[in-house]
Amino acid sequence: MLKPVYDSNAGSYVLDVSPGTPLPTHAPPVTLLHTYFIPNTGITDPNNILVTHADILQSSAAEQPTLAGTGKYRALVVFVAVDAVDNYHYRIFARATNSNGDPLIPTGGWASVKQGSYTPPTGATAPVHFRIDIGLTTPSEAYYDQYRIIVVRHGSGSPNAYAKVIGVR
């Protein structure tokens, strides 16, 4: 093994990479702890999902974001698990904020940046799992400061649903 070399510019020793001295790595992505929610029901088209529907934090306050301070992430991934087999629709609203954290447009100002549906495969049994990628393949969905994430059930009933969001830098 080579001896450490002193770097006078940095004022420290430079070490060889080894199991004891690995390369530095970035901190793991920030994770929002999983949340429990009951999706709105009876919505058959993602276009009919409104910003006033309950989000994955059970909030139906239109001005309340599901996530804030997300401008530093190049993507968000939402993992959803539901205990009832059905079609599920989602719609993601986003908006930018000023330097004080206030929305650029004081009331509303939400842009619909993504929507879609999940249909479980034929013969699927509960629970069903799916994910929603925001910004991974479509950069125009990313880098907003605030998001409202709404998942709804096509049919009726009140399934138990869980969501987990991971930010990707």
C-alpha positions as CSV (number, residue, x, y, z in Angstrom):
1,M,0.0,0.0,0.0
2,L,1.2,3.5,-0.8
3,K,1.9,6.0,1.9
4,P,-0.4,9.0,2.1
5,V,0.8,12.1,0.3
6,Y,0.5,15.5,2.0
7,D,-1.2,18.1,-0.2
8,S,0.0,21.5,1.0
9,N,-2.6,23.4,-1.1
10,A,-5.5,21.6,0.7
11,G,-3.7,21.3,4.0
12,S,-4.5,17.6,4.3
13,Y,-3.3,14.1,3.2
14,V,-4.4,12.5,0.0
15,L,-5.2,8.8,0.6
16,D,-5.6,5.9,-1.8
17,V,-9.1,4.6,-2.3
18,S,-9.7,1.5,-0.2
19,P,-12.5,-0.1,1.8
20,G,-11.4,2.0,4.7
21,T,-11.1,5.2,2.7
22,P,-13.8,5.1,0.0
23,L,-14.6,7.9,-2.5
24,P,-16.9,10.5,-1.1
25,T,-20.6,10.1,-2.1
26,H,-23.6,12.4,-2.2
27,A,-26.1,12.1,0.6
28,P,-29.0,9.7,-0.2
29,P,-32.1,11.3,-1.7
30,V,-34.5,13.1,0.7
31,T,-37.6,11.0,1.5
32,L,-41.0,12.0,2.6
33,L,-42.1,9.4,5.1
34,H,-44.9,7.3,3.8
35,T,-48.4,8.7,4.2
36,Y,-51.8,7.1,4.5
37,F,-54.7,8.5,2.5
38,I,-58.1,7.6,1.2
39,P,-58.4,8.5,-2.5
40,N,-61.3,10.5,-3.9
41,T,-63.6,8.0,-5.7
42,G,-65.8,7.9,-8.8
43,I,-63.6,10.1,-11.0
44,T,-63.3,8.4,-14.4
45,D,-61.1,10.8,-16.2
46,P,-57.8,12.4,-15.1
47,N,-59.0,15.7,-16.7
48,N,-61.7,15.8,-14.1
49,I,-59.2,15.9,-11.2
50,L,-59.2,19.3,-9.6
51,V,-56.7,21.1,-7.4
52,T,-59.4,21.1,-4.7
53,H,-59.6,17.3,-4.5
54,A,-57.8,15.7,-1.5
55,D,-54.1,15.1,-2.1
56,I,-51.9,12.3,-0.8
57,L,-51.7,14.1,2.6
58,Q,-55.6,14.2,2.8
59,S,-55.7,18.0,2.3
60,S,-58.3,19.5,0.0
61,A,-57.2,23.1,0.6
62,A,-56.4,24.2,-2.9
63,E,-53.6,26.6,-1.8
64,Q,-51.8,24.0,0.4
65,P,-49.0,22.2,-1.5
66,T,-48.4,18.5,-0.9
67,L,-44.6,19.2,-1.2
68,A,-42.8,22.5,-1.0
69,G,-39.1,23.5,-1.4
70,T,-38.7,21.0,-4.3
71,G,-37.0,23.3,-6.8
72,K,-33.6,21.7,-6.1
73,Y,-34.7,18.3,-7.3
74,R,-34.5,17.2,-10.9
75,A,-37.1,14.6,-10.4
76,L,-39.7,13.2,-7.9
77,V,-40.8,9.6,-7.7
78,V,-44.2,8.8,-6.0
79,F,-44.7,5.2,-4.9
80,V,-48.3,4.3,-4.3
81,A,-49.8,1.1,-2.8
82,V,-53.5,0.5,-2.6
83,D,-55.4,-2.4,-1.0
84,A,-58.1,-2.5,-3.7
85,V,-57.8,-3.6,-7.3
86,D,-59.2,-0.9,-9.5
87,N,-58.1,1.8,-12.0
88,Y,-56.4,4.8,-10.4
89,H,-55.9,8.2,-12.0
90,Y,-53.5,10.9,-10.9
91,R,-52.8,14.5,-11.6
92,I,-49.8,16.5,-10.6
93,F,-50.1,20.3,-10.2
94,A,-47.1,22.5,-9.8
95,R,-46.2,26.2,-9.3
96,A,-43.2,28.4,-8.8
97,T,-42.6,30.7,-5.8
98,N,-40.8,34.0,-5.1
99,S,-37.8,34.4,-2.9
100,N,-40.1,34.5,0.2
101,G,-41.7,31.2,-0.7
102,D,-45.0,32.8,-1.7
103,P,-46.6,31.6,-5.0
104,L,-45.8,33.9,-8.0
105,I,-49.6,34.1,-8.5
106,P,-51.1,34.7,-5.1
107,T,-54.3,32.7,-5.5
108,G,-54.2,29.6,-7.7
109,G,-51.4,29.7,-10.1
110,W,-51.2,25.9,-10.3
111,A,-50.2,24.4,-13.6
112,S,-51.2,20.8,-14.4
113,V,-47.8,19.3,-15.3
114,K,-48.7,15.6,-15.5
115,Q,-51.7,13.3,-15.4
116,G,-52.3,9.7,-16.2
117,S,-53.9,6.4,-15.2
118,Y,-52.8,3.1,-13.7
119,T,-54.7,0.0,-14.8
120,P,-53.7,-3.2,-12.9
121,P,-52.9,-6.2,-15.1
122,T,-55.7,-8.8,-15.7
123,G,-55.9,-11.2,-12.7
124,A,-54.1,-8.8,-10.3
125,T,-54.8,-9.2,-6.6
126,A,-54.6,-6.6,-3.9
127,P,-52.6,-4.8,-2.9
128,V,-51.7,-3.0,-6.2
129,H,-48.5,-1.0,-6.5
130,F,-47.6,1.7,-9.0
131,R,-45.2,4.7,-9.3
132,I,-45.5,8.1,-10.8
133,D,-42.3,9.6,-12.1
134,I,-42.2,13.4,-12.2
135,G,-39.4,14.9,-14.2
136,L,-37.4,11.7,-14.9
137,T,-38.2,11.5,-18.6
138,T,-39.9,14.9,-19.1
139,P,-37.7,17.7,-17.6
140,S,-40.5,20.3,-18.0
141,E,-42.3,18.6,-15.1
142,A,-39.4,19.2,-12.7
143,Y,-37.8,22.1,-10.7
144,Y,-41.1,23.7,-9.6
145,D,-41.1,24.9,-6.0
146,Q,-44.4,23.4,-4.9
147,Y,-46.5,20.4,-6.0
148,R,-50.0,19.1,-5.3
149,I,-50.1,15.3,-5.9
150,I,-53.6,13.9,-6.2
151,V,-54.5,10.2,-6.8
152,V,-58.1,9.1,-7.2
153,R,-60.0,5.9,-7.6
154,H,-62.0,5.2,-10.8
155,G,-64.7,3.2,-8.9
156,S,-66.4,3.6,-5.6
157,G,-65.4,2.5,-2.1
158,S,-62.7,3.7,0.3
159,P,-59.5,1.7,-0.2
160,N,-56.6,2.2,2.1
161,A,-53.8,3.8,0.2
162,Y,-50.2,4.7,1.0
163,A,-47.7,6.9,-0.8
164,K,-44.0,7.6,-0.4
165,V,-42.2,10.4,-2.3
166,I,-38.5,10.4,-3.1
167,G,-36.6,13.5,-4.4
168,V,-33.8,12.8,-6.9
169,R,-31.1,15.4,-7.2
